[in-house]
Amino acid sequence: MESSDDSIPDNWEDEAEEVTQEEAASWKKEANYVFKTEADTVFTQNAYSSLLNQEEQLLSHYSNKKDSTPKDHLPKKEPIIRPKAEEIIEKLDKKSLISSLIGRDYLSIPYKTHVNIVFIGHVDAGKSTLCGNIIYKSKKIDSRIVEMYELEAKENNRESWWLAYIMDVNTEEREKGITIEVGRAFIETDHRVVCMLDAPGHKSFVPNMISGAAQADIAALVVSARPGEFESGFQKGGQTTEHILLCRAMGVDSFIVLITKMDTVNWDEERFRFIQNSLMPFLIDKCKLNPQHVHWIPISGLDGTNLLINEECGWYKGKAFLQVLDECEVGGKDENAPLRIPILDKAKEMGTVVLGKVEAGIVVKGMKVNLMPGFCEAEVQEIMGVEDEKIMFARPGMNVRIKLKGSDEFKSGSVLCDPYDFPIVSETFTVDIMVLDLLPHKPLLIPGYVCIIHLGIAVSECTFHSVISVSDPKTKKHVKASYIRANMRAKAVLRVKEPMCISVFSELSALGKFALRDEDITIGLGKILEVKDIL
């Protein structure tokens, strides 16, 4: 079976760069319009609204109108200069502080690796039921709660759906029978603490799915073996391929393909192989996944076969899901790097409590922190880990809730960081982008094109500032261009509505990869190549 995305160039992820730096610099210089920033100038949050007056500049540029007011008569604005953080705050030796707090050497503290796995796939593939059964079989839920869910499912005429209720916690999800928000639950394997993220499969909730993918280290692609269900999810307009692409855009390199509902086809090996052979070219050739990082397991989410242990189904002799998950390769994160925790959500609970995943560095109870890009200063009062257990510190990969004392003038998508090492904050950056399908009435990406960017868990309005070059499909070289069509790879300069915390992809992938969406479809995926810090 052929994928609907055959028109995507095979080498979009790893295509070699054929253009010299001098050529690229000259193209970029010609492509730039009138946006300017002053070097070494730092702007506070209150000054962001007047930072560049970009809307007026866009209107002026595209209408070819010039401001008639002489520059000499314009009021001069004094830049707001902020001293460098390292000049006013001494760098904290976190490991020594942890050792003194715990009363033992930091390196001797026992630790299990923390990983996040997001369950993705077409609507009604069985993701929530599968996640619920893993929790149930892992004995992570009280029997009285199970009885309550069984009764509620029966009252809703969905008796077999009670397992899904373990993950689908809100009333609307249970009434409609679909996942809307990203469900979250923790389990432990022999060597890992695993956070399971149950992403919605309906196309109306793709933004929520992207939020789950942005937090993930591994993706569990759930595919239904029931006749017709796999095909509907894999064909054009289905969510299977879009979910895979979005996970790749968010930096996920390891996939576990769970072919579920095998009990409905009598564990037919031929059906399993058909799905495997249909998906393999898309995963390996189009998405450039390493075959050794793609695992295939036949399961039944409803009865739990091959979830925790290998239960013989005749022809399958491989490992069960949790066994594969325990061994699945995950890229290492740097605990010696500056602290970076993208804020997923915040709430008022006798103070400000934020939710996020430690992407780099270490956070320690009692330390001073900043939340960027708003320069919000705070102190870490409490750190809560798995099941809200209070802990003294958190390493990279851990999902935490942190109680802060101090300013709360920040929003979701901000980044919690060390007070002596801020992330890059910018509005304009150069990207390498692979364009997917475009809207029929907007067939070209040109300067001025407006869409939505999902930069990790942060979301903002985004404008194409300029097109630098596109990749020639025949020669594979980058050539100068003024627009981008569907299924083309290109370099461009993007500009977001408000300053965001950004990183070059090679330095921190969590803040360096993105997806672009317009009118409920994903139009592009990419990574950040270059960014100029405005701080």
Steps between C-alpha positions, in 0.01 A plus 500: 500500500639838402496801729323814395817701565711351218564846365718588800866488385674193637798689637331795663648428844863427411553678169858624464561873490645603165515876535795703626466720807582805289213424262255441782607820675456703182155352433394566857626858478300559181192333646493708819259791501487784747496331840783620722612454861771686688793293614551438870156642582276318745127550497270436792162333461325837503713614206420198282187656353707782352809295423492528122149616412504209257137530390554860387818401323331213317218723386748766393715254310225320310312817413826673395413793721767704672473683825508870418600602850864611503712273719641803677156582638427151638523472881807309613449200726762419755588128497445309821834353595508198731830390658628158401367234735842357579613841625241511777442133592766247588464164322355231728683170554184289495657158553684616812179658627308175439768298679473726804120487498481121459796420723677278245710538189296601195639220282398235755130597497296213345318604186274353235493660156180695434344479154179630344311291246213648299227272363398619155279376218171542320181568693345184654820299452476401868768719660314585823386141553855381450645753747227422753572129481873556555421694819245238609734205441786687669277526810524878501128553563279412798239228448227729636576758232484223240151406621394864478625525140325177404171629640537838328581335166193281533282805572637663183424183297873450443568196717823403325640852528569506872875452443506819293344689791826455693664746256198697375417677823270785403125471443502617139754234400294225658172618353641537146724195523809687370816638657519880497784590734832320543458241775792438734592203720817347647626143512836341580694237309811321623728785401280801427231730632259547212254784446225386261342779294169406336462737204163571333450339159224721361618755244323780688742458790833482315636805692457301823670202336798720408531602865532132593749429222714795611545338842578150367823303475331198336185462292265202523315490167170318560353343185178299486514162326122496457411496127462851363622685810870499413420603144282795607773633727780460247328644196501872416319694771566232765691583815752214492744666260449849642570379854819328386621812323419722797692273738797511266467880487516510880822296500372147579740241351375173654165341411321193635226395257221327693268316262199461728162328478680190371244293687233625255688338209592178686862609529539472125871531416420594141302805618788599730753474215275697264484793743873475571593498130264792431641719778867410467579707186336808652685469830840409359515665156283808548553577867863387506470286812775252581349148449665392825299768683164373370347206689191298396276321751159330450276565801147512630435817697173362635620168644859615555683239293870588451480818706694407815632153416534296184188286475538245221282564198664231290711680240621803704810419707613854580487703819196658664438874488639593843807284439572686175427835667750421774775447240398756236783738413451859616735790441681619810432840659769719652467560873805727491335733249315819600156433649213491248142408595234603243183581696208284391245649740470706817245523778435680829538263796602703804748665267593439138548138390644420157504172310781405265771256397866563579662510154851593619681579822393438859243684712553506879262597778580847632684626193424827323362473146377719217210446264568625151429691284334716767796534741278368782709427808396227742619252759440124494304421816400140426567240231250218449579195286310182422157493667584835664775354717703787646862486389810714559613522138412387148723381217451517121208295372296529820145636496452737790260737667684793655363742755645846449522807718523824309364655183229310312488733199583227251300257288511143373784456254741704710826334602619464859877550510801584712525868598855510365440331163197606297378324186505689172200730465411613151226581252683421177690184405626305198353153445535189289143404411330214319167618362218245490153563358386859456147638491342516151432872533851568642727287278823695558703595804617855436619787718203613705337154525354464852450168681537341845832365625528226764853539635511215747212571738501873422248630245502832317385675186777489242577693179728405215743791502700387195585197287875439466519193277329178396647158430504408131346148483730403212839635605429501877667841517345803664402766249379852562119535510227742597229243587456139616254244359357186662743209549807720469788535742620854559686746717304798623489768767198483732375765737273437800249746642666517841853412618547130580767285661678337208804281444696385200394138448852361536528653850160413652246318285212571743516869406630451147237299309157613390183432304297752300121480474242701311122455509523166684754333271873449550681684222864466600760350732847630571792583721669825597839568343582851616355748746606844623450562870328833571615503863 
